[in-house]
Each structure stands twice: as structure tokens, then as C-alpha cells.
Amino acid sequence: MVQRVAIYARVSTADQSCERQIAELQQYAQRSGFEVVAAFTETASGAKNSRKQRKAVIELARHREIDLVVISELSRWGRSTPDLLQTIQDLADRGVGLRTLNGPDLDTSTAQGELMLGLLSVISQFERSLLRERINSGIAHARSKGTKSGKAIGRPSFDKVNAARQLLAEGNSIRSVAAKLEVSKTTIMKIKKTCSTN
């Protein structure tokens, strides 16, 4: 039985192109004897979970119109472990695998794919535990400086502002940046807003 596949390619900025990714994915599908149901391209940050074209791929899976999603590498699909875990599990629940040309094969119909999904789950739990530890440490530090709420006092230093901008540019979430720098999420949101207006 011929497998029905959806091809998905993503770039981060408008000055980049999905052409190379699409060409490689189509060649792979042809070599493998797959039926390409649809090809999706998207220009969006990998840190954003709400991407229209990726949602369209997941909708095809929900309607049982595809058997497999093919991407060039895992980072094209998602950057954060919780997002990867959730979306891959969402596909797996509908019997749809995710296959990468470069990197681990997450086709959950295979033993290797099941193993990789399990590893992602463990990594996700580990990241959550680390984040909790950082938050608790930040609260304890802030309280030692005289605040009951645990929020950092005063404005962030120039170094922290630059560090926040760098972490945000790398695709880190507002929450994780705030935890790493021991400042409030509101502060990071303000810094992010100034980045987007510059």
C-alpha cells in the first residue's frame, strides 16, 4: 500500500527560501514511492507554536488523509521539547508518523520512533524539573533581598536586558528567559516589545 505523505518546510525569515527543503523532500518522496498529498511552506520562528501551515498538516492527520509527515530536520517542525512531544504524539494518536531526512526517525509506527518519543518525554519532564528548580532558586534569592513576592526588585541591569534580548532571539520562551535571568515575565515581555519596535 502506497503511503500518503505531507511535506512540510519552514524558514525563519522572509529573506530565506523553502525551495531547497521542498526539492529534497519531494525527491525523497519520489525515491520512496510515496504519494505526496500536499506540500506546505511556512515563514515563521521555530519558537512559535501557533503556525498556520503546521496546523494544516495536523488537520490532514486528524482527518486520516495522510500516513506520514516528511520534514528535512526536526528543528523545522518545532524547537521546544514540550511542543515536539505534544505534536508528535498528536500525529501518533492518529497513526501518522513524522520522518526527518536529517536526524532521528520519529515514525512512531517503528520501534525506533517509539523509543525516540519516549526519550522526548523524559527530556521534557527533565526540562520542567530544571525550570521549577530555577524558579524556586529565583524566589529564594529575591526573598533574601527583601521582597515577599519573590519577584526581582527594581529594573533589570543593562547586562540582563542584553541577555534577555539574546535569549529571546534564540527562540527561548518568555517564561524560560524570566526564570533564567531571575526577573518577572512582565519585565521580559516589556523587553521583547522594545525588540519588536526597534
C-alpha positions as CSV (number, residue, x, y, z in Angstrom):
1,M,0.0,0.0,0.0
2,V,1.4,3.4,-1.0
3,Q,1.9,5.8,1.9
4,R,0.3,9.2,1.7
5,V,2.6,11.9,2.9
6,A,2.5,15.6,3.6
7,I,5.7,17.6,3.1
8,Y,6.4,20.5,5.5
9,A,9.2,23.0,5.1
10,R,9.9,26.1,7.2
11,V,12.3,29.0,7.3
12,S,12.6,31.7,10.0
13,T,12.8,34.9,8.0
14,A,11.4,36.3,4.8
15,D,14.9,36.6,3.2
16,Q,15.2,32.8,3.4
17,S,13.6,30.3,1.0
18,C,12.0,26.9,1.4
19,E,12.9,25.8,-2.2
20,R,15.9,23.6,-1.2
21,Q,14.0,21.9,1.5
22,I,10.9,21.2,-0.7
23,A,13.1,19.9,-3.6
24,E,14.9,17.5,-1.2
25,L,11.7,16.3,0.4
26,Q,10.0,15.8,-3.0
27,Q,13.0,13.8,-4.3
28,Y,12.9,11.6,-1.2
29,A,9.2,11.0,-1.5
30,Q,9.6,10.0,-5.2
31,R,12.5,7.7,-4.4
32,S,10.5,6.1,-1.6
33,G,7.4,5.6,-3.8
34,F,5.2,7.9,-1.6
35,E,2.1,9.7,-2.7
36,V,2.5,13.4,-1.9
37,V,-0.9,14.6,-0.8
38,A,0.2,18.2,-0.1
39,A,3.4,20.3,0.4
40,F,3.4,23.1,2.9
41,T,5.8,26.0,3.3
42,E,6.0,28.5,6.1
43,T,8.0,31.5,7.2
44,A,7.9,31.7,10.9
45,S,10.0,31.4,14.0
46,G,10.6,27.9,15.2
47,A,9.7,29.1,18.7
48,K,6.2,29.9,17.7
49,N,3.8,27.0,18.3
50,S,0.8,28.6,16.5
51,R,1.8,28.2,12.9
52,K,-1.0,28.0,10.3
53,Q,0.7,25.7,7.8
54,R,1.8,23.2,10.5
55,K,-1.7,23.3,11.9
56,A,-3.0,22.4,8.3
57,V,-0.7,19.4,8.3
58,I,-2.0,18.2,11.7
59,E,-5.6,18.7,10.4
60,L,-4.8,16.3,7.5
61,A,-3.7,13.8,10.1
62,R,-6.8,14.3,12.1
63,H,-8.9,13.6,9.0
64,R,-6.8,10.5,8.2
65,E,-5.8,11.9,4.9
66,I,-2.1,11.2,5.4
67,D,0.1,8.4,6.8
68,L,3.3,10.3,7.3
69,V,4.8,13.8,7.6
70,V,8.2,14.3,6.0
71,I,10.5,17.2,7.1
72,S,14.1,18.0,6.4
73,E,15.1,18.1,10.1
74,L,13.4,18.2,13.5
75,S,14.0,21.9,14.1
76,R,11.9,22.7,11.1
77,W,8.9,21.2,12.9
78,G,9.5,22.6,16.4
79,R,12.1,23.9,18.8
80,S,10.8,23.3,22.3
81,T,10.7,19.7,23.6
82,P,7.2,20.0,25.1
83,D,5.9,21.3,21.7
84,L,7.6,18.5,19.8
85,L,6.3,15.9,22.2
86,Q,2.7,17.2,22.0
87,T,2.5,17.5,18.3
88,I,4.3,14.2,17.5
89,Q,2.0,12.4,20.0
90,D,-1.0,14.1,18.3
91,L,0.1,12.7,15.0
92,A,0.9,9.3,16.5
93,D,-2.5,9.0,18.1
94,R,-3.9,9.2,14.6
95,G,-1.5,6.6,13.2
96,V,0.7,9.3,11.5
97,G,4.5,9.2,11.8
98,L,7.0,12.1,11.5
99,R,10.0,11.3,9.4
100,T,13.2,13.5,9.1
101,L,15.7,13.4,6.3
102,N,18.5,14.6,8.6
103,G,18.3,13.3,12.2
104,P,16.3,10.8,14.2
105,D,13.4,9.0,12.6
106,L,10.3,9.7,14.7
107,D,7.9,7.5,12.7
108,T,6.0,6.1,15.7
109,S,4.9,3.0,13.8
110,T,8.5,1.8,14.2
111,A,10.4,0.6,17.3
112,Q,13.0,3.4,16.9
113,G,10.3,6.0,16.6
114,E,8.6,4.8,19.8
115,L,12.0,4.9,21.6
116,M,12.6,8.5,20.4
117,L,9.2,9.6,21.5
118,G,9.8,8.1,24.9
119,L,13.2,9.9,25.1
120,L,11.5,13.2,24.2
121,S,9.0,12.6,27.0
122,V,11.8,12.0,29.5
123,I,13.7,15.1,28.3
124,S,10.5,17.2,28.6
125,Q,10.0,16.1,32.2
126,F,13.7,16.9,33.0
127,E,13.3,20.4,31.5
128,R,10.2,21.0,33.6
129,S,12.1,19.9,36.7
130,L,15.0,22.2,35.9
131,L,12.7,25.1,35.3
132,R,11.0,24.5,38.7
133,E,14.4,24.5,40.4
134,R,15.4,27.7,38.7
135,I,12.1,29.4,39.7
136,N,12.4,28.2,43.3
137,S,16.0,29.4,43.4
138,G,15.0,32.8,42.0
139,I,12.2,33.2,44.5
140,A,14.6,32.3,47.4
141,H,17.2,34.8,46.1
142,A,14.6,37.6,45.7
143,R,13.2,37.0,49.1
144,S,16.7,37.2,50.6
145,K,16.8,40.7,49.0
146,G,13.7,41.7,50.9
147,T,10.7,41.0,48.8
148,K,7.9,38.7,49.9
149,S,6.5,38.1,46.4
150,G,9.7,36.6,45.1
151,K,9.8,39.0,42.2
152,A,13.0,40.7,41.4
153,I,13.3,44.3,42.8
154,G,13.9,47.3,40.6
155,R,14.8,47.4,36.9
156,P,16.9,44.7,35.3
157,S,20.6,45.6,34.8
158,F,21.9,46.5,31.3
159,D,23.6,43.1,31.2
160,K,20.3,41.3,31.9
161,V,18.5,43.3,29.3
162,N,21.1,42.3,26.7
163,A,21.0,38.7,27.9
164,A,17.2,38.7,27.6
165,R,17.3,40.0,24.1
166,Q,19.8,37.4,23.1
167,L,17.8,34.5,24.7
168,L,14.6,35.7,23.0
169,A,16.3,36.0,19.6
170,E,17.4,32.3,20.1
171,G,13.8,31.3,20.4
172,N,13.5,30.9,24.2
173,S,10.1,31.4,25.7
174,I,9.3,34.5,27.9
175,R,8.8,32.2,30.9
176,S,12.1,30.4,30.5
177,V,14.0,33.7,29.9
178,A,12.4,35.2,33.0
179,A,13.4,32.1,35.0
180,K,17.0,32.0,33.8
181,L,17.5,35.7,34.5
182,E,15.5,35.7,37.7
183,V,13.2,38.6,36.6
184,S,9.5,38.7,36.2
185,K,7.7,37.6,33.0
186,T,6.3,41.1,32.7
187,T,9.8,42.5,32.5
188,I,10.8,40.1,29.8
189,M,7.5,40.9,27.9
190,K,8.5,44.6,28.0
191,I,12.0,43.9,26.7
192,K,10.5,41.7,23.9
193,K,8.2,44.6,23.0
194,T,11.1,47.0,22.7
195,C,12.9,44.5,20.5
196,S,10.0,44.3,18.1
197,T,9.6,48.1,17.8
198,N,13.3,48.7,17.1
